[in-house]
Amino acid sequence: MDEFLDLPTLIAIVVAVFVLFRLRSVLGTRTGNERPPIDRSRSTPTEKNANADETVVPIRPRPADAPNLDDERRARKLEAEIEQASAGNADLAQGLRAVSEADPTFTPKSFLEGAKQAYEMIVTGFAEGDRQTLKNLLDKDVYDSFARAISEREAAGQKNDFTFVGLPKIAIVGAEYDKKNVLVTVDFHAEVVSAIRDKDGNLVEGNADQVQTIADEWTFARNPKSRDPNWKVITTSQLD
């Protein structure tokens, strides 16, 4: 017993107890309610807002009454086309503006491009007796007139050898809005090769080897409130 409680052993026990006591006072004990360590990579809401204010450039909304640049460009482009198409004719310019106001899809340039295609399709369709194409592009009264001429030609056994060469001149000469339809009148000067032959192949009219010029004045119309975007020819006449 005396050997077990010798002096060195007592000193070691006292030192161990003292060290354990110091560790307890420094480290403490866990109770289960401790807060987790602070994550330095996260910022408080206030810090986030402050950082956002320093790095994000706010987008300023356009005032409701501010002008739309695209609309302004379209308006300037339309006015330039009207001035060019009217060629100094004040009445024609006024008519084109009235048409464009009633039909926002209308512009002189795009209309003339469509009129060129329609003219070629119609004169070619008439020469070939293509009634379906004519029916899609002509007003009923005009179509009936063209269809009668085709029927008379067929009854006589005639055939038209026709080639559309080009359209060197085209111009808008009239425009108006009659509160129901928008109307645009166009002069066409076309180059074609046309030779009408009888059932035996004999030449009746025209020349198969010569380009000739034909001149027509047609009026196109459409209802701007209609979902159908197509224009139809409502009158035709030959120019001298």
C-alpha positions, 0 to 999 in steps of 0.5 A: 500500500505504501508503495502504491501511494508513493510520492511520485505517484501522488504528484502524477495524479495531482498533475493529471487532475489539474490538466483535466480541470484546465481543459474543461475550463478552456473548452467547456462542455457541449450541451446540444444547444450550441450555435453552428460555426459562422460561415464567413462566405455568407453575407447578411441581407444587409451586406448583400444589398450593399454589394448589389448596389455597388455592382448592379446597374439598374435598368431605367424603364422607358417613360410611357410617353417616350417615342418608339424609335422603330415606329419613327424609323418606319414612319420616316421610311414610309414618308420617303417612299410616298414622296418618291412614288408621288413624284411631286404630285400632292394629290397622289401623296395625300391619297397614298397617306390615306391608304397607308393610314387605313391599311398599316401593312401598305407601303408603296414599294412593297405594293409595287413589287406585288403588283409586278408579280400580279400583272405578269401572272394575269397577262400570262394566265389570260394568254394560257387560258388559266381561269383559276389563276385569274379568278384568284387575282381578279374581281368578279366582273373583271374575271367574267370579262377575261373568261368570256374572251378566253372562251371566244378564243377557244371556240375559234380554235385559236391559241396564243403563243405568249412570252412575258419579257419584262416590265421596264416601267411601272408607276402608281398614278392614283390612290384613295380610301373610300371608307370601305376599300383602299384603291391604288391605280397603276400604269404598266408598260410591259414588253411581251412576245405574243402570237395568236394562231388559228387551229391550223397554226396560221398567224392571226395577230402579233409576231412570234419573233418580235418584242412588243410593248403593251400599256395598261392601267389597272386599279387594285382594291382590298378591304383593309379590315379583311383578314385576306391580305391579297389585292384584286384588280377591279378595273382594267383599261389599255393605254394609248 
